[in-house]
Amino acid sequence: MFQLSKKVEYGLIAIRHMASGHGGRMFTAKEIADTYHISYELMAKVMQRLVKEGFISSYQGVHGGYILARNPNEIKVSAIISAIEGQPNVTIVQCEAAGAEDCNIHSTCTIKDPLVKLQESINKVFEELSITQMI
């Protein structure tokens, strides 16, 4: 079954949380992890990745934390997936993910074309869906 990774889920949760009417406020990875009862360690890694990719900024110190670095209306779900997974699109068909040369039934497969169309539709939704629309 198609499923987003925990890292992507946590990234989307963090960005959405930061964008949800808390304009200009700092957040810690622990605060967000505690709010949603999720792994602090994984959340901290995801937050570091989001900093590296420029979606959020981090500030050190007693009152430090993370703050959105971009307008949530301009942050697309596909950009978060790409930042965390290192690939621009979701793949639901193995031969599309690995490559046709790695699939021994690629030339005779009867399901790849409809599934590739489905995959394209899913990716289009992710490319159009902004964080603001998720709030």
N, C-alpha and C positions, 0 to 999 in steps of 0.2 A: 504494500500500500504506500502511496505517496505521503510523505510526512516531512515537515520542516525539521531541521536539527534543533536540539535543545539550545545550542548557541544562538541560532537565528531567533528562536522564540524569545529567549532572554533579551536579545538585542532589541527586538520589537517592543517587548514589555517595558524595557528601560526608556527607550526613546518616547514611547507613548506616555509613560508616566511623567516624564520630564515636560512634555508638551501639554499635559492636561491641566490647563489653567493655573500653572505654577510659574508664569513668566518671570524670568530673571532669577529664579531661586536656585540655590545650590542643592545638590543631592549627593549622598554617599552611596557606594555600591551596597554597603550593609543595610542602609535604610530601605533601598528598593528591594533587596533580597528578602528582608524581614517582612516588608509589606505584602509580598506575594508568596511567602513561605517557599522560597526557592534557594538553591545552593549559592551561598555567598562567594565561595571560591570561583565557581564558574561565572557568576555575575561579574566579579572583579576582572577576570580575564576578558570577558566580552566588552566591558567598559573600556579597558585598555585598547582593545582593537578599534572601538568606535572613536577613541581619541586619535589613534594613529591615522585613521581614515578621514578625520576632520569633521565628524558629525557632532561631537561634543568636545568641550575643553575641560581640562583638569586643573585644579588649583590646590597647591599644597598648604599645609598649616592647620591650625586648630579649627578654623572655620572654612577649611577647604572642602573640596568635593568636585562634582561635575555639573556642568551647565550646557545647555544646547548651544551649539556653535552655528547652527543653520536654522532657517525658518522651517518649522514642521510642515508647512504647506508645500515646501519644495523638496522635502525628503520623501522619496518613493520607496516602497517596500522592496522593490528589486535592487535598489542601491544598498540597502541594509543586508540583503541576502548576499550580494556580490562582495561587500566589504568583509563579511564574516566568513563566507565559504570560499571566497577567492574565485568565484565563477559568476558570470553575469546572469545566467538563466538556470532555472530548475529543469532537471531532466527526469522524465518518468519512464522513458524507454531505455533499457540497458544499452542497446546498440548505439543510441544517440549519445549516451554518456561516455562510453568506452571507444566508440568508433566502429564503423561497418566492418573493418578488417578483423576485428575481434569477435565477430558474430558469425557462427557457422551456418546460420539459416537466413542471413540477411537477404539473399537474392530470392528466397522462396517464402519469406515471412508475409503473412496476410494481415497482420494486425499493426505493423509498424506505421503505415501511412495514417490511419485514423488516429492512432495514439500520438503521433507527431503533431497532428492538427490540434488535438486536445492540449498537448504540451505548449504549443504556440499560444493558444487561448489563455492558458493559465499564466504564462509569462507576460502576456499583454495586460492582464488584470494587475499583476504585480508591478508592472511598469507605470501604470496609470494611478494606482492607489497610493495616496499620500498618507503620512502619519496623521495629519489633521482629519482626514476622512475616517480614521480608525477611532477617533475620540468620541 
